Amino acid sequence: MSTNKKTDCLIDKEQLNNMKENIPYTLADLLENKYFIHSVLHPAKESESYWLEMQEKKLVDPDDYELACHYIRNLDKTNQSLTKDEMADMWTTIHMQNSEKKENNNRKDFLLFLSSVACIAGFIFILFTPAVNKESKTVLAETKINIETIPAPDSIEQDIQFIFADNSRILIKENHTEIAHNENGEATINSTIIEKLSQLPNPNDSYNQVVTPKGRFSSLTFSDGTRLWMNASSRVVYPPVFKPEKREIYLEGEAYIEVTPDTKRPFIVKTEKLDIQVLGTSFNITAYKEQPAQTVVLVSGSVAVKPKTENSNQIILLPDQLFRMEKNETTIQQVDVKRYISWKEGYYICENDPLKSLFNYLNNYYGITIQYEEEVGQMTYSGKFDLKENAERVLKGLTYTAPIEYRKDNEIHYLSLKP
């Protein structure tokens, strides 16, 4: 056998056809096929004709073919290598694209494949390109009980609300509340056991809600161990125990989520405008009803985002990418994720942003009213604000570094230009 690396990547086509005669290829099959990899990295008329013929025979789906080409072409764009966990995340993403999933023991074979392909220098998580926008065959499963139709509480409270399926509720006065469920759906609030949840006859068929008002925050641990941090003015709807086939929640507002991996049960987050599906990852979602834009920022792993608009495509995000949807227009950009999740640690970061963005955020975060002159709102600013300080100290701090005057009158905070 030749020692040439290009030749090592080849597999005899006759042998290949004998192995998979008239059996359609999945996306994972293509990525495990040495002849396909060589065809993409070293295109030739013969190989191009071969794969075109496979598509015409409906043995290769054209969308799967293009997406697989996209993965292979971008695998060796840097010298950075994937860790084992990152390889597993890539495997998860690939399986999210397949209409028919293989058994889990294929994961080991795929990892062996990654190490054996000599013609690829190193695997990396790549930047998003339009090729990833192809519609996936994966369709997010619909719930028998539509979680999105469960109404929000009709009363506005100053305290955090923990609402049960029968609409009874517990009001929680502590600001930073920790709610946690065990695998049986039983809950604790700040380590105090809530007996009522253990009395529910069918926790799989009921939904709880946690609602945070302005200026209040909560963390929530689900029955599978997934943890969610809720920002102010947010609502989460979820079952005390997730269903055997999937995990699904509904979100309004903002949350940071660390999903417990479970390859057999996808984790689905529904918002008013988006469906987000993951198997195990960390990401931030902003989905306030009163704000025109909804965003998803990926910290680690991978997620599939599907806008709820006509003819929209499912989009795969990779780490350090921001998905934004506003007025049915979507964009993807590379970002510093620390800026978008710093609120969880009590900080807000500006990077040459208009001050009106900061003021709008502080209005919601502290539950206050800020009024400012138009010229002040349009000023750009860079800096880090400690949200553990009270609102007055944060706003007054601006006057030391910008030509701004601050005053407070009848619980309203005013900002104006210095004369």
C-alpha positions in Angstrom: 0.0 0.0 0.0 1.2 3.5 -0.8 2.4 5.6 2.0 1.0 8.7 0.4 -1.5 10.3 2.7 -3.9 11.2 -0.1 -3.9 7.5 -1.2 -4.4 6.3 2.3 -7.6 8.2 2.5 -9.1 6.4 -0.5 -11.4 3.4 -0.3 -12.2 1.2 -3.4 -15.5 2.2 -4.8 -16.4 -1.3 -5.8 -15.8 -2.5 -2.3 -17.8 0.5 -1.0 -20.8 -0.3 -3.2 -20.7 -4.0 -2.1 -20.8 -2.9 1.5 -23.7 -0.4 1.0 -25.5 -1.4 -2.1 -28.8 0.5 -2.5 -28.7 1.6 1.2 -29.1 5.4 1.6 -26.3 7.2 3.3 -26.9 9.3 6.4 -24.9 12.4 7.3 -22.9 10.4 9.8 -22.2 7.7 7.1 -20.7 10.4 4.8 -18.5 11.7 7.5 -17.2 8.2 8.3 -16.6 7.4 4.6 -12.9 7.8 3.6 -13.7 8.0 -0.1 -16.1 10.9 0.5 -13.5 12.7 2.6 -10.9 12.3 -0.1 -13.4 13.5 -2.7 -14.1 16.7 -0.8 -10.5 17.5 0.1 -9.1 16.5 -3.3 -12.0 16.9 -5.8 -11.8 15.3 -9.2 -14.2 14.8 -12.1 -14.5 11.1 -11.4 -15.4 11.5 -7.7 -17.8 14.4 -8.4 -19.6 12.3 -11.0 -19.8 9.4 -8.6 -21.4 11.5 -5.7 -23.7 13.2 -8.2 -24.9 9.8 -9.4 -25.5 8.8 -5.7 -27.7 11.8 -5.2 -29.6 11.1 -8.4 -30.2 7.6 -7.2 -31.5 9.1 -4.0 -28.8 7.2 -2.0 -27.4 10.5 -0.7 -29.6 13.4 0.3 -28.4 16.7 -1.4 -28.7 18.7 1.9 -26.8 16.1 3.8 -24.1 16.0 1.1 -23.6 19.8 1.3 -23.6 19.9 5.1 -21.0 17.0 5.2 -18.9 18.9 2.6 -19.0 22.0 4.8 -17.8 20.0 7.9 -14.9 18.3 6.0 -13.7 21.5 4.2 -13.4 23.4 7.5 -12.0 20.7 9.8 -8.4 21.6 9.2 -8.5 25.4 9.1 -6.4 25.9 12.2 -4.0 23.8 14.2 -6.2 23.7 17.2 -7.3 20.2 18.1 -10.6 19.1 19.6 -10.7 17.5 23.0 -12.6 14.2 23.5 -15.6 16.1 24.9 -15.6 18.5 22.0 -15.4 15.5 19.6 -18.5 14.1 21.4 -20.2 17.5 21.0 -19.5 17.3 17.3 -20.9 13.8 17.2 -24.0 15.1 19.0 -24.5 17.8 16.4 -24.2 15.4 13.5 -26.7 13.1 15.0 -29.1 16.0 15.4 -29.0 16.3 11.6 -30.0 12.6 10.9 -33.6 11.6 10.5 -32.6 8.1 11.5 -30.2 7.9 14.4 -27.6 5.1 14.8 -27.0 3.2 18.0 -24.8 4.8 20.6 -21.9 2.3 20.0 -21.2 4.1 16.7 -19.8 7.0 18.8 -16.7 4.9 19.6 -16.3 4.0 15.9 -16.5 7.7 14.9 -13.9 8.7 17.5 -11.6 6.1 16.1 -12.3 7.4 12.6 -11.3 10.9 13.7 -7.9 9.8 14.8 -7.4 7.6 11.7 -7.9 10.2 8.9 -4.3 11.2 8.2 -5.2 13.8 5.6 -6.9 16.1 8.1 -4.5 18.1 10.3 -6.7 18.8 13.3 -10.4 19.1 14.1 -11.8 22.4 15.3 -15.1 24.0 16.0 -15.5 26.3 13.0 -17.1 29.6 12.5 -20.6 29.6 11.1 -21.0 29.9 7.3 -24.1 30.1 5.2 -23.7 26.4 4.3 -24.9 25.5 7.8 -28.2 27.2 7.1 -29.5 24.2 5.1 -32.8 22.8 6.5 -32.2 19.8 8.7 -34.4 16.8 8.6 -34.7 17.0 12.4 -38.0 18.4 13.4 -38.4 19.5 16.9 -41.0 17.2 18.5 -44.4 18.8 19.5 -45.8 18.2 22.9 -49.1 16.6 23.5 -49.9 19.4 25.9 -48.6 22.6 24.2 -46.3 24.1 26.8 -46.4 27.5 25.1 -50.2 27.8 25.7 -49.9 27.5 29.5 -50.9 31.0 30.7 -48.8 33.3 32.9 -50.2 34.2 36.3 -52.8 37.0 36.1 -51.4 38.8 39.2 -48.2 40.8 39.3 -46.2 40.3 42.5 -43.1 41.9 43.9 -41.9 38.5 45.1 -40.7 35.5 43.1 -43.6 33.2 42.4 -43.4 29.4 42.4 -46.7 28.3 40.7 -48.1 24.7 40.7 -50.2 23.0 38.0 -53.4 23.8 39.9 -52.4 27.5 39.9 -51.7 27.6 43.7 -48.5 29.4 44.4 -45.7 30.1 46.9 -44.3 33.7 47.2 -40.6 33.9 47.9 -39.2 37.1 49.4 -35.5 36.3 49.1 -33.8 38.0 46.2 -31.5 35.2 45.0 -33.7 32.1 45.3 -32.5 28.5 44.6 -35.2 26.1 43.6 -34.1 22.5 43.0 -35.9 19.3 41.9 -34.8 15.7 42.5 -35.3 12.9 40.0 -38.8 12.3 41.5 -39.9 15.9 41.0 -39.8 16.8 44.6 -38.5 20.3 45.2 -36.7 22.4 47.7 -36.7 26.2 47.9 -33.4 27.4 49.5 -33.0 23.9 50.9 -36.5 23.7 52.4 -38.5 20.8 51.1 -41.8 21.6 49.5 -44.1 18.7 50.4 -46.8 19.5 47.8 -44.8 18.4 44.8 -44.4 14.9 46.2 -48.2 14.5 46.3 -48.7 15.2 42.6 -50.2 12.0 41.0 -48.6 12.4 37.6 -45.7 14.9 37.6 -45.1 14.1 33.9 -48.5 15.5 33.0 -48.3 18.7 35.0 -46.2 21.9 34.6 -44.8 24.3 37.2 -43.9 27.9 36.7 -41.3 30.2 38.2 -41.7 33.9 37.7 -39.2 36.6 38.7 -40.3 40.2 38.8 -38.2 43.2 38.1 -35.1 43.4 40.3 -35.4 39.7 41.4 -33.4 36.7 40.4 -33.6 32.9 40.8 -31.8 29.7 39.9 -33.6 26.5 39.1 -32.4 22.9 39.0 -34.5 20.5 37.0 -35.1 16.8 37.7 -32.3 15.8 35.3 -29.7 18.0 36.9 -29.8 20.8 34.3 -29.4 24.2 35.9 -31.0 27.5 34.8 -30.3 31.0 36.1 -33.2 33.4 35.6 -32.7 37.1 35.2 -35.2 39.7 36.3 -38.7 39.9 34.6 -38.5 36.3 33.4 -40.8 33.2 33.4 -40.0 29.5 33.0 -42.6 26.8 32.4 -41.5 23.2 33.0 -42.6 19.7 34.2 -41.5 18.6 37.7 -40.2 15.4 36.0 -39.2 15.4 32.3 -40.8 12.9 30.0 -38.9 9.7 29.0 -38.4 10.8 25.4 -37.5 14.4 25.8 -36.9 17.4 28.1 -38.8 20.6 27.3 -39.3 24.0 28.9 -40.8 27.4 27.8 -39.0 30.7 28.5 -39.9 34.3 28.5 -37.2 36.8 29.6 -33.5 35.9 30.0 -31.8 32.8 31.3 -28.4 31.1 31.3 -28.7 27.3 31.0 -26.2 24.5 31.7 -27.7 21.4 30.2 -27.0 17.9 31.6 -25.9 15.7 28.7 -28.4 13.0 27.7 -28.0 11.6 24.2 -31.4 9.8 24.3 -33.4 12.9 25.3 -32.9 16.2 23.6 -33.3 19.3 25.7 -35.7 21.8 24.0 -36.2 25.4 25.0 -39.2 27.1 23.4 -39.7 30.9 23.3 -42.3 33.0 21.6 -40.2 33.2 18.4 -37.6 30.3 18.6 -37.1 26.6 19.3 -33.7 25.7 20.6 -32.6 22.1 20.8 -29.5 20.8 22.6 -28.2 17.5 24.1 -25.6 19.0 26.6 -24.2 22.5 26.5 -24.1 25.9 28.1 -25.8 28.9 26.5 -27.7 32.2 27.2 -31.1 33.1 25.9 -32.7 36.5 25.8 -36.4 36.4 24.9 -38.3 39.3 26.5 -41.7 39.8 24.9 -41.5 43.6 25.0 -38.1 43.6 23.2 -38.0 43.3 19.4 -34.9 41.1 19.3 -34.3 37.5 20.7 -30.8 36.2 21.0 -29.0 32.9 21.7 -25.3 33.0 22.8 -23.4 29.7 22.8 -20.7 29.2 25.5 -19.9 25.5 24.9 -21.1 22.6 22.9 -23.6 23.1 20.1 -27.3 24.1 19.7 -29.8 24.0 16.9 -31.9 27.1 16.6 -35.2 27.1 14.6 -37.0 30.4 14.1 -40.8 30.1 14.2 -41.3 31.9 10.9 -42.5 30.5 7.6 -39.9 28.7 5.5 -37.2 29.3 8.1 -34.1 27.1 8.3 -32.6 25.4 11.3 -29.2 26.9 12.2 -26.4 25.1 14.1 -24.5 27.4 16.4 -20.9 26.8 17.6 -19.1 28.2 20.7 -18.7 32.0 20.9 -21.4 32.6 18.3 -24.4 34.9 18.8 -27.7 34.3 17.0 -30.0 37.3 16.8 -33.5 37.5 15.4 -35.3 40.8 15.0 -38.3 41.5 12.8 -37.9 38.0 11.3 -34.3 38.8 10.2 -31.6 36.6 11.5 -27.9 37.2 11.9 -24.9 35.2 13.2 -21.7 36.8 14.6 -18.7 35.9 16.6 -18.7 37.5 20.1 -17.0 37.5 23.5 -19.5 35.4 25.4 -18.3 36.8 28.8 -20.1 40.0 27.9 -23.4 38.2 27.5 -23.3 36.0 30.6 -21.7 38.4 33.0 -25.1 39.3 34.5 -25.1 35.8 36.1 -22.1 36.9 38.2 -23.5 40.4 38.9 -21.8 42.4 36.2 -22.8 44.3 33.1 -20.2 45.0 30.4 -20.4 47.8 27.9 -18.2 47.8 24.8 -18.7 51.1 22.9 -22.5 50.7 23.4 -25.0 53.5 23.5 -25.9 54.4 27.1 -29.6 53.9 26.4 -28.9 50.1 26.2 -27.4 50.3 29.7 -30.3 52.3 31.0 -32.9 50.0 29.6 -31.0 47.1 31.2 -30.8 48.8 34.6 -34.5 49.6 34.5 -35.3 45.9 34.3 -32.4 44.7 36.5 -33.2 46.9 39.5 -36.9 47.4 38.8 -36.4 51.2 38.7 -37.3 54.1 36.3 -34.5 56.0 34.5 -35.2 59.0 32.5 -32.5 60.6 30.3 -32.0 63.2 27.6 -31.7 61.9 24.1 -28.2 63.1 23.7 -27.2 61.1 26.8 -28.8 57.9 25.5 -26.9 58.2 22.3 -23.5 58.6 23.9 -21.3 55.4 23.6 -19.5 54.0 26.6 -17.1 51.2 27.5 -16.8 49.8 31.0 -17.8 47.2 33.6 -20.6 47.9 36.1 -20.9 46.0 39.4 -24.6 45.2 39.6 -24.1 44.1 43.2 -24.0 47.9 44.0 -27.3 49.7 44.3 -28.7 51.6 41.3 -27.7 55.1 42.6 -24.0 54.1 43.0 -23.9 52.6 39.5 -25.5 55.7 37.8 -23.6 58.2 39.9 -20.4 56.4 38.8 -21.1 57.5 35.2 -20.7 61.1 36.2 -17.0 60.6 37.1 -16.1 59.4 33.5 -18.7 61.0 31.3 -20.1 64.6 30.9 -23.3 63.6 32.7 -25.2 64.9 35.7 -27.3 62.6 37.9 -30.1 63.3 40.3 -32.9 61.3 41.9 -36.4 62.7 42.6 -39.4 60.7 43.8 -37.8 57.3 43.0 -37.1 58.4 39.4 -33.5 58.6 38.3 -32.6 61.5 35.9 -29.5 61.8 33.7 -28.7 64.9 31.7 -25.7 66.5 29.9 -23.5 68.7 32.0 -24.0 72.4 31.0 
